[in-house]
Amino acid sequence: MTQATPIALVTGASRGLGAAIAAELAAAGYAVAGVARNRRLLDERAAAIAGFHPFAAELTDGAQLTAMVDAVRRTLGEPSVLVNNAGYGGPYSLIHDTADAHWAEVLAINATVPFLLTRMLLPAMARARSGRIVNISSVFGIGGGVGSGAYIAAKHALVGLTKAVAAEYGGCGVTCNAVCPGVCETEMTAPLKDDAGITGRVPAGRFARPDEVARMVTWLCSEHSAYVNGATLVIDGGTTADLALISTPRALL
């Protein structure tokens, strides 16, 4: 592996949206360092995706996080792309029922880990005057809801981190953008796919396919997006565009 091949580090790459992002980046010519906890699933992705290199780590363990980045650098080279995709919502709970441990865990994986990885990789990107950071937030990163206070707070924090990095490092050739998907078709959301109460709130009438989100991420990592920095891009089938204050059936509009 030579440094001429661009390196992309993608967290949460063992399944779902992360695996789709890894596959799209690999198809675009990146050597992808796919990171997740589950080594078996990572090995399955490596067998299925040419250019996918598995790195197992518990991201919320500081020692493992640092060791993983060191291993990526030794094995592949210095990443020029970072996709902070790993996320966790945890069980639903109202704010007054949210335990300290739940709050800390959700903030750690959704906000603190992206901050730590960004801090690790930014200096080399700035020296090279080239780098792409994409943070996978959520429609909950630009709005609110009931029963997911910790997740909502964490995803808002990730959008804020995105803007701070863009402002501080845009002059160094580094861009940082946030992608805010609505509900995607993944293993985790499969039980919700036939819930008319959920899909009925989406003007498109369906969940997003992971590849649709992954293609947006890949574009943000490309040279074609060089002037897009600090943006929050929503891909939700129109969900956040519809306040649902009027009950006129869409079919009649």
C-alpha positions as CSV (number, residue, x, y, z in Angstrom):
1,M,0.0,0.0,0.0
2,T,1.5,3.4,-1.0
3,Q,0.5,6.8,0.2
4,A,-0.6,7.6,-3.3
5,T,-3.8,5.7,-2.5
6,P,-6.0,8.0,-0.4
7,I,-6.9,6.6,3.0
8,A,-10.3,6.9,4.5
9,L,-11.1,6.0,8.2
10,V,-14.7,5.1,8.7
11,T,-16.1,4.3,12.2
12,G,-19.1,2.0,12.7
13,A,-18.2,0.3,9.4
14,S,-19.2,-3.2,10.2
15,R,-22.8,-2.9,9.2
16,G,-25.6,-0.6,8.1
17,L,-24.9,2.9,7.0
18,G,-21.2,2.6,7.9
19,A,-20.7,-0.5,5.7
20,A,-22.4,1.3,2.8
21,I,-20.2,4.4,3.2
22,A,-17.1,2.1,3.3
23,A,-18.2,0.3,0.1
24,E,-18.8,3.6,-1.7
25,L,-15.5,5.1,-0.7
26,A,-13.7,1.9,-1.6
27,A,-15.4,1.9,-5.0
28,A,-14.2,5.5,-5.4
29,G,-10.6,4.4,-5.0
30,Y,-9.9,4.8,-1.3
31,A,-8.2,2.3,1.0
32,V,-10.8,2.2,3.7
33,A,-9.9,1.6,7.3
34,G,-13.1,0.2,8.6
35,V,-13.4,0.5,12.4
36,A,-15.9,-1.2,14.7
37,R,-16.0,-3.4,17.8
38,N,-17.1,-6.6,16.2
39,R,-14.1,-8.3,14.5
40,R,-16.2,-11.0,12.9
41,L,-18.5,-8.5,11.1
42,L,-15.5,-6.4,10.0
43,D,-13.9,-9.5,8.5
44,E,-17.1,-10.2,6.6
45,R,-17.0,-6.7,5.2
46,A,-13.4,-7.1,4.3
47,A,-14.2,-10.3,2.4
48,A,-17.1,-8.5,0.5
49,I,-15.5,-5.1,-0.2
50,A,-12.2,-4.8,-2.1
51,G,-10.1,-2.1,-0.4
52,F,-11.7,-2.6,3.0
53,H,-9.2,-3.1,5.8
54,P,-10.6,-4.1,9.2
55,F,-9.5,-2.5,12.5
56,A,-11.4,-3.7,15.6
57,A,-11.5,-1.3,18.6
58,E,-13.8,-0.2,21.4
59,L,-13.9,3.5,20.4
60,T,-14.8,4.8,23.8
61,D,-11.7,3.2,25.3
62,G,-9.0,5.9,24.9
63,A,-6.1,3.4,24.8
64,Q,-7.8,1.3,22.1
65,L,-8.7,4.4,20.1
66,T,-5.1,5.6,20.0
67,A,-3.8,2.2,19.2
68,M,-6.2,1.8,16.4
69,V,-5.1,5.1,14.8
70,D,-1.5,4.1,15.2
71,A,-2.3,0.8,13.5
72,V,-4.0,2.5,10.6
73,R,-1.0,4.8,10.1
74,R,1.4,1.9,10.2
75,T,-0.6,-0.4,7.9
76,L,-2.1,2.0,5.4
77,G,-0.7,5.5,5.9
78,E,-2.1,8.8,7.0
79,P,-5.9,9.2,6.5
80,S,-6.9,12.2,4.4
81,V,-10.6,11.4,5.1
82,L,-12.4,10.8,8.4
83,V,-16.0,9.7,8.5
84,N,-17.4,9.8,12.1
85,N,-20.3,7.4,11.6
86,A,-20.4,5.3,14.7
87,G,-23.4,6.2,16.8
88,Y,-25.7,4.9,19.6
89,G,-29.1,6.1,20.8
90,G,-29.7,3.8,23.7
91,P,-33.1,3.0,25.2
92,Y,-35.9,5.7,25.0
93,S,-36.3,7.6,28.2
94,L,-37.6,11.0,29.3
95,I,-35.1,13.5,30.6
96,H,-36.0,13.0,34.2
97,D,-35.6,9.2,33.8
98,T,-32.3,9.4,32.0
99,A,-29.5,7.8,34.0
100,D,-26.1,9.4,34.3
101,A,-24.5,6.3,32.7
102,H,-26.9,6.4,29.8
103,W,-26.2,10.1,29.2
104,A,-22.4,9.6,29.4
105,E,-22.4,6.6,27.1
106,V,-24.5,8.3,24.4
107,L,-22.5,11.5,24.5
108,A,-19.2,9.5,24.4
109,I,-19.8,7.6,21.3
110,N,-21.7,10.3,19.4
111,A,-19.8,13.4,20.3
112,T,-16.6,12.7,22.3
113,V,-15.2,10.0,20.0
114,P,-15.6,12.2,16.9
115,F,-13.9,15.0,18.7
116,L,-11.0,12.8,19.7
117,L,-10.5,11.3,16.3
118,T,-10.7,14.7,14.7
119,R,-8.1,16.1,17.1
120,M,-5.8,13.2,16.3
121,L,-6.0,13.5,12.5
122,L,-6.4,17.2,12.0
123,P,-2.7,18.2,12.4
124,A,-1.6,16.0,9.5
125,M,-4.5,17.1,7.3
126,A,-3.6,20.8,8.0
127,R,0.1,20.2,7.2
128,A,-0.9,18.5,3.9
129,R,-3.4,21.3,3.3
130,S,-5.9,18.7,2.3
131,G,-8.5,16.8,4.3
132,R,-12.1,15.8,4.4
133,I,-14.1,15.2,7.6
134,V,-17.7,14.1,7.5
135,N,-19.7,13.7,10.7
136,I,-22.8,11.6,10.5
137,S,-25.3,13.4,12.7
138,S,-29.1,13.0,12.3
139,V,-32.3,14.9,11.8
140,F,-32.2,14.8,15.6
141,G,-29.1,17.0,15.3
142,I,-31.2,19.9,13.9
143,G,-34.4,19.3,15.7
144,G,-35.9,17.7,18.8
145,G,-38.2,14.9,19.9
146,V,-39.5,12.9,22.8
147,G,-37.6,10.2,24.6
148,S,-34.2,10.6,23.1
149,G,-32.7,13.6,25.0
150,A,-29.2,12.2,25.3
151,Y,-29.1,11.3,21.6
152,I,-30.5,14.7,20.5
153,A,-28.0,16.6,22.7
154,A,-25.1,14.5,21.3
155,K,-26.1,14.9,17.7
156,H,-26.5,18.7,18.2
157,A,-23.0,18.7,19.7
158,L,-21.7,16.9,16.6
159,V,-23.2,19.6,14.3
160,G,-21.6,22.2,16.5
161,L,-18.2,20.5,16.4
162,T,-18.6,20.4,12.6
163,K,-18.9,24.1,12.3
164,A,-16.1,24.8,14.8
165,V,-13.7,22.6,12.8
166,A,-14.8,24.2,9.5
167,A,-14.2,27.7,10.8
168,E,-10.8,26.9,12.3
169,Y,-9.3,24.8,9.6
170,G,-11.0,25.9,6.4
171,G,-8.0,28.0,5.5
172,C,-5.8,24.9,5.7
173,G,-7.6,23.0,2.9
174,V,-9.6,20.9,5.3
175,T,-13.4,20.8,5.1
176,C,-15.7,19.5,7.7
177,N,-19.4,18.8,7.0
178,A,-22.3,17.1,8.8
179,V,-24.8,14.8,7.1
180,C,-28.1,14.5,8.9
181,P,-30.1,11.4,7.7
182,G,-33.6,10.6,8.5
183,V,-34.4,6.9,9.2
184,C,-32.4,4.6,7.0
185,E,-33.1,1.0,6.0
186,T,-30.7,-1.0,8.2
187,E,-30.8,-4.0,10.4
188,M,-31.6,-1.9,13.4
189,T,-34.6,-0.2,11.7
190,A,-36.0,-3.3,10.0
191,P,-38.8,-3.8,12.6
192,L,-40.0,-0.2,11.9
193,K,-40.2,-0.5,8.1
194,D,-43.8,-1.5,8.0
195,D,-44.9,0.9,10.7
196,A,-47.3,3.3,8.8
197,G,-47.1,5.7,11.7
198,I,-43.4,6.3,11.0
199,T,-43.2,6.0,7.2
200,G,-46.4,8.1,7.0
201,R,-44.4,11.0,8.4
202,V,-42.0,10.9,5.5
203,P,-43.2,12.7,2.4
204,A,-41.1,10.3,0.3
205,G,-43.1,7.5,1.8
206,R,-40.1,5.3,2.6
207,F,-36.9,5.2,4.6
208,A,-33.6,6.2,3.0
209,R,-31.4,3.5,1.5
210,P,-27.9,3.4,3.0
211,D,-26.4,3.8,-0.5
212,E,-28.2,7.1,-0.9
213,V,-26.6,8.6,2.2
214,A,-23.3,6.9,1.3
215,R,-23.1,8.6,-2.1
216,M,-23.6,12.0,-0.5
217,V,-20.8,11.3,2.0
218,T,-18.5,10.2,-0.9
219,W,-19.2,13.4,-2.8
220,L,-18.3,15.4,0.3
221,C,-15.0,13.5,0.5
222,S,-14.2,14.3,-3.1
223,E,-12.5,17.3,-4.8
224,H,-15.9,18.3,-6.2
225,S,-17.0,19.5,-2.8
226,A,-13.9,21.7,-2.0
227,Y,-16.0,24.8,-1.4
228,V,-18.6,23.1,0.8
229,N,-17.5,23.6,4.4
230,G,-19.3,23.8,7.7
231,A,-22.6,22.7,6.0
232,T,-25.3,20.6,7.5
233,L,-26.8,18.5,4.8
234,V,-30.2,16.8,5.4
235,I,-31.2,13.7,3.6
236,D,-34.5,12.7,5.0
237,G,-37.1,12.4,2.1
238,G,-38.6,15.7,3.1
239,T,-39.3,14.8,6.8
240,T,-38.0,18.0,8.3
241,A,-39.7,20.1,5.6
242,D,-43.1,18.9,6.7
243,L,-44.3,20.4,10.0
244,A,-47.4,18.2,9.8
245,L,-49.5,21.1,11.2
246,I,-52.2,20.6,8.5
247,S,-53.7,17.2,8.1
248,T,-54.4,17.5,4.3
249,P,-53.6,14.1,2.7
250,R,-50.5,14.4,0.5
251,A,-52.2,12.5,-2.2
252,L,-54.7,15.4,-2.6
253,L,-52.0,18.1,-3.0
